[in-house]
């Protein structure tokens, strides 16, 4: 029996630990593409054992990396669902995207999707709510911008999926999380500098009827606010009720405040360099 007319797209870097579970969750899809960032472990072997198509290139930021894939990888199916190796498909989500892919009258060309994030063996229902991430799309109708946390540029209408995928954000431990977010904070600092220069706050986007447009503009507004690490912690832990997730929720909110502080420090360094001063 042939699989659903959807390509699964997975990005990897040294994911021999996570990749098997991810691939098990998408068994039955007849086309799985892995775009690797020059792994040095057993990632390629595992991908090929599962019958994946394999591509590898040097990572140059999330947006550029994903745009390269959209433009250079052949996509035999009309629809693509993107997962990271530390994420897993669920049966409910699979049924939903298969129904969309089989609907010849579907006018929307991209769909945001939420995820259930796990930490310390607990679903962070409040501290890290599902959110909206661009994951299901027609590759000819989408491109991405930003080096980290890419923003989709969609040529057409978009929608929102009801079901979520699973995310094990700390599957490689806290040390790897800190290493990864050290890289991410560098990207975010550069994007913050660009936003401050090029993207003034728009009240129209801030009060848009589309929830993802509002979210992105709130982030743009946050670039201009003082005490960002403190505000982020208070927002997540108190207003977002992260305290309801117990110790896992408290720990995660503190980690996010630390990450925000890293971004602020790196923005300060970039501003000093622009004025011809030493970074610190």
C-alpha positions in Angstrom: 0.0 0.0 0.0 1.4 3.4 -1.0 1.9 6.0 1.7 0.2 9.4 1.9 1.2 12.0 -0.7 3.3 14.0 1.8 7.1 14.3 2.1 8.6 14.3 5.6 11.5 16.7 5.8 14.0 16.3 8.7 17.0 18.4 9.5 19.9 16.9 11.5 23.2 17.4 13.1 24.7 14.5 15.0 21.3 13.0 15.8 22.1 9.3 16.1 20.3 9.3 19.5 17.1 11.0 18.4 16.7 10.1 14.8 15.5 6.4 15.2 12.4 7.5 17.3 11.6 10.3 15.0 11.7 8.0 11.9 9.7 5.4 13.7 7.0 7.9 14.2 6.7 8.6 10.4 6.8 5.0 9.2 4.4 4.6 6.2 5.3 7.9 4.5 6.8 6.9 1.2 9.2 9.9 0.9 11.4 11.0 3.8 14.2 13.6 3.2 17.0 14.2 5.7 19.0 17.5 5.3 22.1 17.1 7.4 24.6 19.7 8.6 27.8 17.6 8.2 27.2 15.1 11.1 30.2 13.2 12.4 28.3 10.4 14.2 26.0 7.6 12.8 23.2 9.9 11.6 23.7 9.1 7.9 23.8 5.4 8.5 20.6 5.5 10.4 18.8 7.6 7.8 19.9 5.4 4.9 18.8 2.2 6.9 15.3 3.7 7.1 15.4 4.4 3.3 15.6 8.2 3.6 16.8 10.5 0.8 20.1 12.1 2.1 21.4 15.6 1.6 24.2 17.3 3.4 25.6 20.8 3.5 27.3 23.3 5.9 24.7 25.0 8.1 24.4 28.7 7.5 21.4 29.6 9.7 17.9 28.2 9.8 16.3 30.5 7.2 19.1 30.1 4.6 19.4 26.3 5.3 15.6 25.8 4.8 15.5 28.0 1.7 18.3 26.0 0.1 16.2 22.9 0.7 13.1 24.4 -0.8 15.0 25.5 -3.9 17.4 22.5 -4.5 15.7 19.3 -3.2 13.2 17.6 -5.6 9.8 17.4 -3.9 7.7 14.7 -5.6 4.7 15.4 -3.4 2.6 18.6 -3.2 2.9 18.8 0.6 5.8 18.7 3.0 5.8 18.3 6.8 9.0 19.4 8.6 10.3 17.8 11.8 13.5 18.1 13.8 15.1 14.8 14.9 14.1 15.4 18.5 10.4 15.6 17.5 7.8 13.0 16.7 4.6 12.7 14.7 1.4 11.7 16.4 -1.4 9.6 14.9 -3.9 12.4 15.4 -1.7 14.9 13.6 -0.9 12.5 10.8 -4.6 11.9 10.2 -5.2 15.7 10.0 -2.4 16.4 7.5 -3.4 13.4 5.4 -6.9 14.8 5.1 -5.7 18.2 4.0 -3.3 16.7 1.5 -6.0 14.6 -0.1 -8.4 17.5 -0.4 -8.1 18.8 -4.0 -10.2 21.9 -3.1 -7.8 23.0 -0.3 -6.9 26.6 -1.1 -4.5 27.2 1.8 -0.8 26.5 1.0 0.7 26.4 4.5 -0.3 25.5 8.1 1.1 26.5 11.5 1.3 23.6 14.0 1.8 23.5 17.7 4.0 21.1 19.7 4.0 19.4 23.1 7.3 20.2 24.8 8.7 17.8 27.4 11.3 18.5 30.1 12.3 16.5 33.2 9.8 13.8 32.1 6.9 16.4 32.1 4.8 18.0 29.5 5.4 21.8 29.9 1.7 22.6 29.4 2.0 26.2 30.7 5.7 27.2 30.8 6.2 26.2 27.2 2.7 26.1 25.5 2.3 24.6 22.0 2.6 27.9 20.1 2.4 28.1 16.3 5.3 27.0 14.1 5.3 26.7 10.3 5.6 23.0 9.7 3.2 21.9 6.9 3.4 23.6 3.6 3.7 23.4 -0.2 7.4 23.9 -0.9 6.9 26.0 -4.0 4.8 28.5 -2.0 7.1 29.2 1.0 10.5 30.7 1.8 12.0 31.7 5.2 13.9 34.6 6.7 16.0 35.0 9.9 19.0 33.0 11.0 17.2 31.5 14.0 13.5 30.9 14.7 12.7 31.4 10.9 9.7 33.5 9.9 7.9 32.1 6.9 7.1 34.1 3.8 4.0 32.5 2.4 2.7 33.0 -1.2 -1.0 32.3 -0.4 -3.4 31.7 2.4 -2.4 29.9 5.6 -4.2 28.0 8.3 -3.7 26.4 11.7 -3.6 22.7 12.5 -5.6 21.5 15.5 -3.2 18.7 16.6 0.4 18.8 17.9 3.6 17.0 17.4 5.9 15.9 20.3 9.1 17.7 21.1 11.9 16.5 23.4 13.9 19.7 23.6 16.3 18.4 26.2 16.9 14.9 24.9 20.7 15.4 24.8 20.9 17.0 28.2 21.4 20.5 29.6 25.0 20.8 28.4 23.9 20.4 24.8 21.0 22.8 25.3 23.4 25.5 26.6 25.7 25.0 23.7 22.9 25.2 21.2 21.4 28.3 22.7 24.8 30.0 22.8 24.7 29.7 19.0 21.0 30.7 18.8 21.6 33.8 21.0 24.3 35.0 18.5 21.8 34.6 15.7 19.1 36.3 17.7 21.4 39.2 18.6 22.1 39.8 14.9 18.4 39.6 14.1 17.6 42.0 16.9 20.0 44.6 15.5 18.4 44.2 12.1 14.9 44.6 13.5 15.8 47.7 15.5 17.1 49.4 12.3 14.6 48.1 9.7 11.4 47.0 11.4 9.6 49.7 13.3 6.7 48.5 15.5 3.4 48.4 13.7 0.2 48.9 15.6 -1.7 47.3 12.7 0.3 44.0 13.1 0.2 44.3 16.8 -3.6 44.1 16.7 -3.9 41.9 13.7 -6.7 39.3 13.5 -4.1 36.7 12.7 -2.6 35.3 15.9 0.8 34.5 14.5 1.2 38.1 13.1 0.4 39.4 16.6 3.0 37.1 18.1 5.7 38.2 15.8 5.0 41.9 16.3 5.0 41.4 20.1 8.5 39.9 19.7 9.5 42.9 17.6 8.1 45.2 20.4 10.1 43.2 23.0 13.4 44.1 21.3 12.8 47.7 22.4 11.9 47.0 26.0 14.2 47.3 29.0 14.8 44.4 31.5 13.9 41.8 28.9 15.2 38.8 30.8 13.2 39.7 33.9 10.1 40.5 31.9 10.4 37.2 30.0 10.6 35.2 33.3 7.6 37.1 34.8 5.6 36.6 31.7 6.3 32.9 31.4 6.2 32.0 35.1 3.4 34.2 36.4 1.2 35.4 33.5 1.8 32.1 31.6 1.3 30.1 34.8 4.5 28.2 34.4 4.4 27.7 38.1 1.7 25.1 37.5 4.3 22.9 35.9 6.2 22.5 39.1 10.0 22.3 39.3 10.2 21.6 35.6 8.3 24.8 34.8 10.4 26.9 37.2 13.7 25.5 35.7 12.6 26.1 32.2 11.5 29.7 32.8 14.8 30.4 34.4 16.6 28.9 31.5 14.7 31.1 29.1 15.5 34.2 31.1 19.2 33.2 30.9 18.9 32.8 27.2 17.3 36.2 26.8 20.1 37.7 28.9 22.7 36.1 26.5 20.9 37.9 23.6 20.9 41.2 25.4 24.6 41.0 26.2 25.5 40.1 22.6 23.3 43.0 21.3 25.3 45.3 23.6 28.5 44.0 22.2 27.3 44.5 18.6 26.4 48.1 19.4 29.8 48.8 20.9 31.5 47.4 17.8 29.3 49.6 15.6 30.6 52.6 17.5 34.2 51.5 16.9 34.8 50.2 20.4 36.0 46.9 21.7 33.3 44.3 22.1 33.4 44.5 25.9 
